[in-house]
Amino acid sequence: METVVSGIRSTGNLHLGNYFGALKNFLKMQKENNCFFFIADYHSLTTHPKPADLHANIKQVLSEYLACGIDPEAATVYIQSDVPEVTELYLLLNMNAYVGELERTVSFKEKIRKQPDNINAGLLTYPVLMAADIIIHRAGKVPVGQDQAQHLEMTRRFARRFNSMYGVDYFPEPDAYNFGKKLVKIPGLDGSGKMGKSEGNGIFLADPPGEIRKKIMRAVTDTGPVTPGGKPSVPVENLFTIMSVVSDPSTVEYFREQHSLGVIRYGDMKKQLAEDIIKITEPVRERINRISSDNAYLAKVVAEGAEKARESASRTIREVREIIGYRPF
Ligand code: TRP
């Protein structure tokens, strides 16, 4: 059984792309491994959220993951800032992280461009905090996408450096969790690329039905006319892709046929698509709302999660301190 760690962005409201992609894998992982899933709320301070937003975001994201089936009995679910041991390891790792390598990180360079008025030291050391998150549980696997590959590579380097610096074989070098070949990619509604949070092209699980209908009706298609036998354009093919995960196969087949006959009405297709999406998201949205209004339940989940996470984290800190040379008198 592998130890798996995954950090969840505290502003990352779940959309259909997450639901049919990463989330399915989380649900599988939590049954098969020793999983630590946490909300990365320290990391979110690199963009200076307001106190009320910070708490509301954490609560919303936690509720969404729980509503989708992340199970606090199966996995250790916690809030990063509830585990202060992480910050101690972060401090210790910072002593062996070099400013040059941190400055060369792609995500840091992007942030400098995006928020030139707020280039704080937390941004620079973001990968060190992420490494601390992972190796605090001495994890072997991290389920991350391509956008986090460099951060994971740095985690491996920091772990390796610690080991060689102190002549120990203490931290494993974590690998990316391999999901196998088929990670479903859900496209966005803007005609190109995949569904994302910041792209403004997504359907969120917490969107009410009216919002979903509006978004789908506005989705990019093409202006036609459709020539009989012609292939769907990229934006239309994207809608078919979404349809293939939410609708009945016979529905997809019907609209495919309409398209190839050259008589398709995108308005009809969109109406059907919106209703089929709503059929899936509505029960999830109800669960999200129920959970997020149940403070007693959420409080219990995070308290138990923090306790389990701290048990694992404090063991590591104790051993790390000893390795580094801190000893009791
Ligand atoms: N950087 C990750 C992201 O933006 C979030 C994250 C923080 C993370 N700490 C982590 C992911 C530890 C995996 C493991 O998505």
Residues whose N, C-alpha, C, O or C-beta is under 5 A from the ligand:
A	BS01	LIG	V5 S6 G7 I8 R9 A40 M130 D133
